[in-house]
């Protein structure tokens, strides 16, 4: 499920755990969480993890191709249509089958508590074992 959350300060919490990938995109002074997530039960194995099979590049290209009018009408930042997918802070949520917890890999620019809290709520991870980590893929 692809979503755009404008109010990152008080996102609606999901109760089902999800994995997936995301960006935080600034537009008109507001950060938007743009994410593609699937329930953990639908996640695919990847080594010792369970993850969303999709990737940042493909989704960004798909959304950008819809144009600014569609993006705006559907609650997405219009900046998607005129910028590259690597231009915005991003990351991924996976489930580690060894530690039996979730790992949120993220760009250090979005490591502040308010971004973390937004991700925890949007991916249904409240009260679950989780860790935040940096990864070379998500560096500025």
C-alpha positions, -999 to +999 in steps of 0.1 A: +000+000+000+015+033-010+007+062+013+015+098+019+013+112+054+014+149+057+010+153+095+041+135+107+038+150+141+006+129+149+003+102+123-025+077+125-010+046+141-015+012+124-018-018+146-007-044+120+031-046+116+044-037+081+077-038+062+085-015+033+105+015+022+099+052+025+110+088+020+105+120+039+098+147+013+097+184+023+071+206+006+059+241+015+075+238+050+059+204+057+075+170+058+056+143+040+061+106+047+058+087+014+059+050+018+052+017+002+044-010+028+030-044+030+019-065+060+047-086+076+027-117+067+032-109+030+069-100+032+094-120+012+125-137+026+158-119+020+187-136+038+178-135+075+152-109+069+117-105+056+112-075+034+091-057+008+102-069-027+099-034-042+124-006-044+128+031-042+137+037-078+107+019-093+081+035-071+095+070-075+096+066-112+060+054-112+048+083-090+068+109-109+053+097-142+018+104-129+025+142-130+020+170-105-018+172-109-023+136-100+002+138-071-015+168-056-050+153-060-039+122-043-021+138-013+015+133-025+041+161-026+043+174-062+081+177-057+082+140-066+075+149-103+106+172-105+132+156-084+153+124-083+145+096-058+179+099-041+174+136-034+152+131-003+160+113+029+149+077+027+150+043+043+136+008+047+118-013+073+127-050+075+119-078+099+150-097+112+141-133+117+171-139+140+165-112+165+127-114+159+125-076+157+122-049+131+151-029+118+145+006+104+174+017+082+174+054+076+192+084+064+208+103+093+190+135+083+158+118+095+170+103+127+153+129+150+126+115+174+097+130+154+107+111+122+112+079+141+079+082+159+061+088+126+077+056+111+069+035+141+032+046+139+029+044+101+044+009+099+025-005+129+055-010+151+044+005+184+053-017+213+074-041+190+111-049+193+129-026+169+163-010+161+172+021+141+204+017+120+223+036+093+231+020+060+253+031+032+223+031+008+206+058+027+234+084+032+232+119+018 
